[in-house]
Amino acid sequence: MRRNRNAKIVTTIGPASRESAVLEALFQQGADVFRLNFSHGAHEDHQLSYERIRVMEAKFGRSTCVLADIQGPKLRLGTFRDGAVEVEPGDIITLVLDKIEGCKERVTLPHPEIFAAMQVGGRLLVDDGKVRLRIIEVRDGEADCRIEAGRKLSDRKGVNVPDAVLPLSALTEKDRADLKFALDLGVDWVALSFVQQPSDVIEARRIVGDRAQLMVKMEKPSAIHHLDELVMLADGMMVARGDLGVEMQPEDVPPIQRKIVTACRRVGKPVVVATQMLESMITNPVPTRAESADVARAVYDGADAVMLSAESAAGQYPREAVAMMDRIIRETEQSSHYHQS
């Protein structure tokens, strides 16, 4: 089954695509790599997907690749008395290390690592950047923050700290259990999330050994400062534009994407461009023109693969999304401009 293209398609498996018939359809439409996202789903779900993929390979007589994407350290707020609070720019809220019942004035941030790295003037981004906080005072186990943007805080929303390197391992206890499970399954690649510095990769490499290839996800600004070192330590890289776009300004993401792809091409390491590539196809059967151009731009830049996330894992049109990505790649690679890029 010849693909007639160079760039590969990474397809995330989830509730919309776990059934054998759908997996086979995705493969026939052009999926080359199947991603198991350990941020979601139980081990039993991933094992079932893995086994069905291997059965499908035998059926079609063609090997694919299975990528285990490890969640990494997710930092979250605590909970609120009523589940959520309304806030306005200018409001002051105190983050506390102790477990409390959150309200408009105070809420738990149960991560001593964040408090250890806090500095007055630093930023905290909550709920994928929808709420932006500025640190105005730090005390022992407490920090006063001013709301700069956003209108709502709710239970257990994610927290990003873009201005600091946190004293965190890239692997939590959950990650270690997931990693052992994935390696025992026999996955081909492991993707390491929220890498901040080279030591994070060295730690993961000790665990993975030669049982799988190791992919580093570039989604922290601090990782960009160590790009050349990380490229040499990894077997491949992923431009994870979701969290990268939270912690950086949107206008900074395209040149950073190009920088990462170029660094990988220079040393012959494979690189995947990921996140929101055909996002509208979660609910629509065709992409926007801007999304089509985004996929093409990644191919022109030299990406070895482009990735579908929610489009194939939870969307209404997983088959159509893979087929569309396949067509965009083939048309792009047949263009005279592709050979000039």
C-alpha positions in Angstrom: 0.0 0.0 0.0 2.1 2.9 -1.3 1.5 6.3 0.1 3.1 8.4 -2.7 4.3 11.0 -0.3 7.2 11.7 2.1 5.6 13.3 5.1 3.8 10.9 7.5 0.5 11.3 9.3 0.4 10.8 13.1 -3.2 9.9 14.1 -4.3 10.1 17.8 -6.5 7.2 18.9 -9.4 7.8 21.2 -13.1 7.1 21.7 -13.9 8.1 18.1 -11.3 5.8 16.5 -10.7 2.8 18.8 -12.9 0.3 17.0 -11.1 -2.0 14.6 -13.2 -1.0 11.6 -12.3 2.7 12.2 -8.6 1.9 12.8 -8.6 0.1 9.5 -10.3 2.9 7.7 -7.8 5.4 9.1 -4.9 3.2 8.0 -6.4 2.9 4.5 -6.9 6.7 4.3 -3.3 7.3 5.1 -2.5 7.0 8.8 1.2 6.0 9.3 1.7 6.4 13.1 -0.9 5.7 15.8 -0.6 7.9 18.9 -1.8 6.6 22.3 -2.4 9.7 24.5 -1.8 8.8 28.1 -3.3 12.0 29.3 -6.6 10.3 28.6 -8.0 6.8 28.9 -7.2 3.8 31.1 -4.4 1.3 30.5 -7.1 -1.2 29.3 -8.1 1.3 26.6 -4.6 1.7 25.3 -3.9 -2.0 25.4 -7.0 -2.7 23.4 -6.0 -0.1 20.8 -2.5 -1.4 20.6 -3.6 -5.0 20.1 -6.1 -4.0 17.4 -3.4 -2.0 15.6 -1.0 -5.0 15.5 -3.8 -7.3 14.3 -4.5 -4.7 11.5 -0.9 -4.7 10.5 -0.9 -8.5 10.1 -4.2 -8.2 8.1 -2.8 -5.7 5.6 0.8 -7.0 5.6 2.2 -3.5 6.3 3.8 -2.3 9.5 2.9 1.0 11.2 4.3 2.7 14.2 2.8 3.2 17.7 3.7 6.3 19.7 3.0 6.5 23.5 2.6 10.1 24.5 3.3 10.4 28.2 1.3 13.1 30.1 4.0 14.8 32.1 3.6 17.0 35.1 0.2 18.8 35.0 -0.1 21.7 37.4 -3.6 22.6 38.5 -5.5 24.8 40.9 -7.5 23.3 43.8 -11.3 23.5 44.0 -13.8 26.2 44.7 -16.7 26.1 47.1 -19.2 26.4 44.3 -17.1 24.9 41.5 -16.2 28.3 40.0 -15.9 32.0 40.7 -16.4 35.1 38.5 -13.4 37.5 38.4 -12.5 40.7 36.8 -9.2 42.3 35.7 -7.8 44.2 38.7 -9.1 41.7 41.3 -6.6 40.3 43.8 -6.6 36.6 44.6 -4.3 34.8 47.0 -2.9 31.4 46.1 -2.2 29.2 49.1 -0.3 26.0 49.4 -2.6 24.6 52.1 -5.7 22.8 51.0 -8.7 25.1 51.5 -12.2 25.5 50.1 -11.6 28.1 47.3 -13.5 31.4 47.0 -13.1 34.6 45.0 -10.4 35.8 47.4 -8.3 32.6 48.0 -7.7 29.3 46.3 -5.3 26.4 46.7 -2.4 25.9 44.4 -1.1 22.6 45.7 2.4 22.7 44.1 5.3 23.8 46.3 7.5 23.8 43.1 5.6 26.8 41.8 5.9 28.7 45.1 9.6 27.9 45.1 10.0 29.5 41.7 7.7 32.5 42.2 9.0 36.0 41.8 7.2 39.3 42.0 6.2 40.4 38.6 6.1 36.9 37.2 3.1 35.5 35.3 0.8 32.6 35.9 -1.5 31.4 33.2 -4.7 29.5 34.1 -7.0 27.4 31.9 -4.8 27.4 28.8 -4.1 31.1 29.2 -7.8 32.2 29.4 -7.0 33.8 32.8 -3.7 35.7 33.3 -2.3 36.5 36.8 0.5 38.8 37.8 2.4 38.0 41.0 2.5 41.0 43.3 3.6 39.6 46.6 5.1 36.3 47.7 5.0 35.0 51.3 5.7 31.6 52.9 3.2 29.3 51.2 1.1 32.2 49.8 1.2 34.6 46.9 -1.0 37.5 46.1 -1.8 37.9 42.4 -3.6 40.5 40.3 -6.1 39.3 37.6 -4.9 40.8 34.3 -7.2 39.1 32.0 -10.1 36.6 32.1 -13.5 36.4 33.8 -13.8 32.9 35.4 -11.7 30.5 37.5 -13.0 27.0 38.1 -12.1 23.7 39.7 -8.7 22.1 38.9 -7.9 24.2 35.9 -4.3 23.9 34.5 -1.7 26.4 35.5 1.3 27.4 33.4 4.4 29.2 34.7 6.0 30.7 31.5 8.7 32.8 33.2 10.5 30.2 35.3 12.1 26.8 35.2 10.3 24.7 37.8 12.2 22.2 40.0 10.1 19.4 38.6 11.0 16.1 37.0 9.5 15.6 33.6 8.2 12.2 34.9 5.6 11.9 37.6 4.7 8.7 39.4 1.8 8.3 37.0 4.2 8.8 34.1 6.5 6.2 35.3 3.7 3.7 35.6 2.4 4.6 32.1 5.9 4.4 30.7 6.5 0.9 32.1 3.1 -0.2 30.8 3.8 1.3 27.3 7.2 -0.3 27.1 5.9 -3.7 28.1 3.2 -3.4 25.4 6.0 -2.9 22.9 5.4 0.6 21.6 7.9 1.9 19.0 8.2 5.5 20.2 7.7 7.3 23.6 6.9 11.1 23.6 8.2 13.0 26.6 6.0 16.0 27.7 6.9 19.3 29.3 10.6 18.9 29.0 12.4 22.0 30.4 16.1 21.1 30.2 18.5 18.3 29.0 18.5 16.5 32.4 14.8 15.7 31.9 15.7 13.7 28.7 18.6 12.0 30.3 16.4 10.7 33.1 13.8 9.4 30.6 16.5 7.8 28.5 17.7 5.8 31.5 14.3 4.3 31.8 13.5 3.7 28.2 16.9 2.4 27.2 16.8 0.8 23.8 13.3 -0.5 24.1 11.8 2.4 22.2 12.8 5.6 20.4 12.5 8.8 22.5 10.7 11.9 21.2 11.0 15.2 23.0 7.9 17.5 22.9 8.9 21.1 22.6 6.2 23.0 24.6 8.1 25.0 27.2 9.9 28.3 26.5 12.8 27.1 28.7 13.2 24.1 26.4 13.8 26.4 23.4 16.9 27.8 25.1 18.3 24.3 25.1 17.1 23.4 21.6 20.5 22.2 20.2 21.2 20.0 23.2 17.7 18.5 23.2 17.9 17.7 19.5 21.1 15.8 20.0 19.7 13.9 23.1 16.4 12.9 21.4 15.7 10.4 18.7 13.0 12.8 17.3 11.2 16.0 18.2 7.6 17.2 18.3 6.5 20.9 17.9 3.7 20.7 20.5 2.0 24.0 19.6 -0.8 23.7 22.1 1.0 24.3 25.4 3.8 26.2 23.5 1.1 28.6 22.3 -0.2 29.1 25.9 3.2 30.1 27.3 4.3 32.2 24.4 2.7 34.9 22.4 0.8 33.6 19.3 3.0 35.5 16.9 6.1 33.8 18.4 4.9 30.3 17.6 5.5 30.2 13.8 9.1 31.3 13.9 9.8 28.9 16.8 8.2 26.1 14.8 10.5 26.9 11.8 13.5 27.0 14.2 12.8 23.6 15.6 12.1 22.0 12.3 15.4 23.5 10.9 17.4 22.3 13.8 16.1 18.8 13.3 16.7 18.8 9.6 20.3 20.0 10.2 21.2 16.8 12.1 18.8 14.4 10.4 16.4 13.9 13.3 12.7 13.4 12.5 10.3 16.2 13.6 6.5 16.2 14.0 4.4 19.3 13.8 1.3 18.9 16.0 -1.8 20.5 17.5 -4.8 22.3 15.8 -3.7 21.4 12.3 -7.3 20.6 11.1 -9.0 21.6 14.4 -12.3 22.6 12.7 -12.7 19.0 11.4 -13.6 18.0 15.0 -17.1 19.1 14.1 -16.9 19.9 10.3 -16.3 17.5 7.4 -13.9 20.0 5.7 -11.1 22.2 7.1 -10.7 25.9 6.8 -8.4 27.2 4.1 -6.1 28.5 6.8 -5.8 25.0 8.3 -5.0 23.6 4.9 -2.3 26.2 4.4 -1.0 25.4 7.9 -0.5 21.7 7.1 1.2 22.7 3.8 3.5 25.2 5.5 4.7 22.5 7.8 5.4 20.2 4.9 7.2 23.0 3.0 9.3 23.7 6.1 10.5 20.1 6.1 8.4 18.4 8.8 8.7 14.6 8.7 5.2 14.2 10.0 2.1 16.2 10.9 -0.3 15.1 13.6 -4.0 14.9 14.2 -5.1 15.2 17.8 -8.8 15.6 18.8 -9.7 15.5 15.1 -9.1 11.7 15.1 -9.4 10.9 18.8 -12.8 12.5 19.6 -14.0 14.3 16.4 -17.0 13.5 14.3 -15.0 13.0 11.1 -11.8 11.0 11.9 -11.7 9.3 8.5 -12.2 12.5 6.6 -9.6 14.3 8.6 -6.9 11.7 7.8 -8.0 11.6 4.1 -7.8 15.4 3.9 -4.4 15.5 5.5 -3.2 12.9 3.1 -4.4 14.9 0.1 -2.9 18.2 1.4 0.5 16.5 1.9 0.5 14.9 -1.6 -0.6 18.1 -3.4 2.0 20.1 -1.5 4.8 17.7 -2.3 3.9 17.6 -5.9 4.2 21.4 -6.1 7.3 22.9 -7.7 7.6 25.1 -4.7 8.1 22.0 -2.5 11.4 21.1 -4.2 12.6 24.7 -3.9 12.0 24.9 -0.1 
